[in-house]
Amino acid sequence: MEEKLYDLIDRICSFFLLGMVIVVTIVVVGRYMFNVTPGWGEELALFCMTWFGMLSAALAEKRDAHIRVAAMDKIYPRQMTKFLHKLYYLVKILFALVLLTEGIKLTITNFPVMMSGMHVSEAFLYLSGPVTGGILLMFLLLRFKREVLS
């Protein structure tokens, strides 16, 4: 289940990255070759970039691919390192909870606001926060259970 979700999110990220490249190409070609820029171009590129960036952060957390200072693990005693790893998980879980709860509030607040170029609610842009927070929380709790509690 966890791997299937990871693969689905990976495909969604690929879709948003490809979408962003295509939209930015259309905007640049339109601006410099035809002197016409589509009104929806920059907003759609921002939309794709936001969703891609947020979801890829959850993917990186699932694979433990975020950059960290590994030298600390070698400096501190083994017991201290184990304690710090548990603390890191708790801080990341807290961050995911904040992203989820505050993201929901931000999404609801911005629901009446419309993106002028695309004519859709800004809530769809801000929805990337709580969606990523929920996915991140799930990945973190599963990894915490697997690595720390077992």
Sequence and secondary structure as in RCSB ss.txt:
>XXXX:A:sequence
MEEKLYDLIDRICSFFLLGMVIVVTIVVVGRYMFNVTPGWGEELALFCMTWFGMLSAALAEKRDAHIRVAAMDKI
YPRQMTKFLHKLYYLVKILFALVLLTEGIKLTITNFPVMMSGMHVSEAFLYLSGPVTGGILLMFLLLRFKREVLS
>XXXX:A:secstr
 HHHHHHHHHHHHHHHHHHHHHHHHHHHHHHHHSS   TTHHHHHHHHHHHHHHHHHHHHHHTT S   THHHHH
S HHHHHHHHHHHHHHHHHHHHHHHHHHHHHHHHTTT EETTTTEETHHHHTHHHHHHHHHHHHHHHHHHHHT  
